[in-house]
Amino acid sequence: MSRSYNRTPELTRPIKITPHYTKHAAGSVLIECGSTVVLCNVTVEHSLPPFLRGKKDQGWLTAEYAMLPAATHSRNRRERSKVSGRTQEIQRLIGRTLRGVVDLKKIPEMTFAIDCDVLQADGGTRTASITGANVALQLAVKKLLGEKKLKTNPIQHAVAAISCGIVEGEILVDLDYSEDSNADADMNVVLLDDGRLLEIQGTAEKRPFDLEELNTIVKLSQASLEPVFKLQQDALEGNPVEL
């Protein structure tokens, strides 16, 4: 099948990461994955959520995700008083995966608040959010270490994510919207920089998939994210980077 950017099945769309995109956040990046564009900001709050108050030996990390009204072909209504189930699922995924690589004992009485705002959507918004938020978080920690507000780096691993799917019988990585909407099965794979899995979300949309297909999806995800991890590391130097 013909893919956007004339890609072979195992290739991602062009990726660009622009660090320090906003002025006031402790860490900030704009990540572009093809036509999907997400702004990721990290704010540091010197307080804890109510369920952790009194626990001076640890901190917390939380995430919020939003899709701006003009991010898609038709206008999305802003989610004000109540967020949708999809939004809740995605922001929990982002928070869960980032907490999976942070030693919360090393950020006592701090909360890292991660905001991922989708400016433009063409598939893979949650995976782009995770990949971009990881860089924004590392920039925030780098800033705090430089200001002596943290004693040691709490981040244990880099984390990145990619969408995958089976479309017309073919296994593809980094699905755009047209591919995702026609997928027989789709997944989101979250990996550590050492190749280990942090999370897999998988759904058979039109037909079940077997273990061999699942293993192929994981292997393709690992291969396709190797250069993304290098790109994340390069972005920490403070200049825009592209893949």
C-alpha positions in Angstrom: 0.0 0.0 0.0 1.1 3.6 -0.6 2.1 5.4 2.6 2.6 9.1 3.5 6.1 10.3 2.9 6.8 7.3 0.7 7.6 5.2 3.7 8.4 1.5 4.0 6.4 -0.4 6.7 9.1 0.0 9.4 9.8 3.7 9.0 8.4 6.5 11.1 7.2 9.8 9.6 9.6 12.7 9.8 10.1 13.7 13.4 11.2 17.2 14.6 11.7 18.1 18.3 12.1 21.8 19.2 13.3 22.3 22.8 12.6 25.3 25.0 9.5 26.1 22.9 7.8 28.1 25.6 9.3 30.6 28.0 7.9 29.9 31.5 7.8 26.1 31.7 10.7 24.3 33.5 10.9 22.1 30.4 9.2 22.5 27.1 9.3 20.9 23.6 7.2 21.1 20.4 7.2 17.6 18.8 6.2 17.1 15.2 5.6 13.6 13.9 4.5 14.1 10.3 1.4 16.3 10.5 0.8 15.5 14.1 2.0 18.4 16.3 2.0 18.4 20.1 3.3 20.9 22.6 4.6 19.4 25.8 5.3 21.5 28.9 6.5 20.5 32.4 5.7 22.7 35.4 7.3 22.0 38.8 5.1 22.6 41.8 6.5 22.6 45.3 3.6 20.8 46.8 2.0 17.3 46.7 -1.6 16.2 45.8 -3.9 15.6 48.8 -3.4 11.9 48.9 0.3 12.3 49.4 0.3 15.2 51.9 2.5 14.5 54.9 4.8 12.2 53.0 7.9 14.3 52.9 10.1 11.5 51.4 8.6 11.4 47.9 7.2 13.5 45.1 4.7 12.9 42.3 4.2 13.2 38.6 0.9 13.8 36.8 -0.1 14.5 33.2 -2.9 16.2 31.4 -3.7 15.9 27.7 -5.9 18.0 25.5 -6.8 18.4 21.9 -7.2 21.9 20.8 -10.5 22.8 18.9 -8.9 23.1 15.5 -6.5 20.1 15.8 -8.7 18.0 13.6 -10.8 18.4 10.4 -13.9 19.3 12.4 -13.8 21.5 15.5 -13.4 19.8 18.8 -15.3 21.3 21.7 -13.1 22.3 24.6 -13.3 19.9 27.5 -13.9 22.2 30.4 -15.7 20.8 33.5 -15.5 17.2 32.4 -13.0 15.4 30.2 -14.0 12.5 27.9 -13.1 8.9 28.6 -10.6 9.0 25.7 -8.8 12.0 27.2 -8.7 10.4 30.7 -7.3 7.2 29.2 -4.5 9.1 27.3 -3.5 11.3 30.2 -3.3 8.4 32.5 -1.2 6.6 30.0 1.2 9.5 29.8 1.4 9.9 33.5 1.8 6.2 34.1 4.6 5.8 31.6 6.6 8.8 32.8 6.2 7.7 36.5 7.6 4.4 35.3 11.0 6.0 34.6 11.2 8.5 37.5 12.4 7.7 41.1 9.7 9.6 43.0 11.9 9.3 46.2 14.4 11.7 44.6 11.9 14.5 44.1 10.6 15.0 47.6 7.7 17.4 48.1 7.6 18.2 44.4 5.0 17.5 41.7 6.0 17.4 38.0 2.9 18.5 36.1 3.1 17.5 32.4 0.8 19.2 29.9 0.5 17.7 26.4 -1.6 19.9 24.1 -2.3 18.6 20.6 -2.1 21.5 18.1 -2.7 19.3 15.0 -3.7 15.7 14.9 -3.0 13.1 12.2 -2.7 9.9 14.2 -0.3 9.0 17.0 -1.1 11.9 19.3 -0.6 9.9 22.5 2.6 8.3 21.4 4.0 11.7 20.2 3.0 13.1 23.6 4.9 10.5 25.5 8.0 10.9 23.3 7.9 14.7 23.6 7.0 14.7 27.3 10.1 12.6 28.0 12.4 15.3 26.5 10.5 18.1 28.3 10.8 16.3 31.6 14.6 15.7 31.1 15.0 19.4 30.3 13.1 20.3 33.5 15.3 18.0 35.6 18.4 19.4 34.0 17.3 22.9 34.9 16.5 21.9 38.5 19.9 20.1 38.9 21.6 23.3 37.6 19.8 25.4 40.2 20.7 22.9 43.0 17.0 22.3 43.6 17.5 18.6 43.0 20.5 16.6 44.4 20.4 13.8 42.0 18.8 12.9 38.7 15.5 11.1 39.3 15.1 9.9 35.7 16.2 6.3 35.4 15.6 5.7 31.6 14.5 7.6 28.6 11.1 6.5 27.3 9.5 6.8 23.8 6.4 5.4 22.2 5.1 4.5 18.7 1.8 3.4 17.2 1.7 0.2 15.1 -1.0 -1.6 13.2 -2.0 -4.3 10.7 -3.4 -2.5 7.6 -4.5 -4.6 4.6 -2.6 -7.5 6.0 0.6 -5.6 6.4 2.3 -4.6 9.7 3.1 -0.9 9.8 4.7 1.5 12.3 3.7 5.1 13.1 0.2 5.1 11.6 -1.2 8.3 10.3 -5.0 8.9 10.6 -5.9 7.3 7.3 -4.0 4.1 8.2 -5.3 4.0 11.7 -8.9 4.4 10.7 -8.5 1.4 8.3 -6.4 -0.9 10.6 -7.5 -4.5 11.2 -5.6 -4.2 14.6 -3.7 -1.3 16.2 -1.3 -0.9 19.1 0.6 1.6 21.0 4.0 0.4 22.2 6.0 2.2 24.9 9.7 1.3 25.3 12.6 2.1 27.5 15.9 3.2 25.9 17.4 -0.3 26.7 14.7 -1.9 24.5 12.5 -3.2 27.3 8.7 -2.8 27.2 7.0 -0.4 29.5 3.5 -0.8 28.1 1.6 -2.3 25.2 -2.0 -1.2 24.3 -3.5 -3.5 21.6 -6.9 -3.9 20.1 -8.2 -6.1 17.3 -10.5 -3.7 15.4 -11.6 -6.0 12.5 -9.8 -9.3 13.1 -7.8 -11.0 15.9 -4.0 -11.0 15.7 -1.7 -13.9 16.6 1.4 -14.1 18.7 3.7 -14.1 15.7 2.2 -10.8 14.5 2.5 -9.4 18.0 6.2 -10.3 18.2 6.8 -8.8 14.8 5.1 -5.6 15.9 7.3 -5.4 19.0 10.4 -6.0 17.0 9.5 -3.4 14.4 8.7 -0.9 17.3 12.1 -1.5 18.9 13.9 -1.0 15.6 12.0 2.1 14.6 12.5 3.8 18.0 16.2 3.4 18.1 16.9 6.6 16.1 14.1 8.3 18.1 16.0 7.7 21.4 19.1 9.2 19.7 17.0 12.2 18.6 15.7 12.7 22.1 19.2 12.8 23.5 20.3 15.3 20.8 17.4 17.6 21.7 18.7 17.9 25.2 21.5 20.1 23.8 18.9 22.8 23.3 18.6 23.0 19.5 15.9 21.8 17.2 16.6 18.3 15.9 15.1 16.3 13.0 14.8 12.7 11.9 
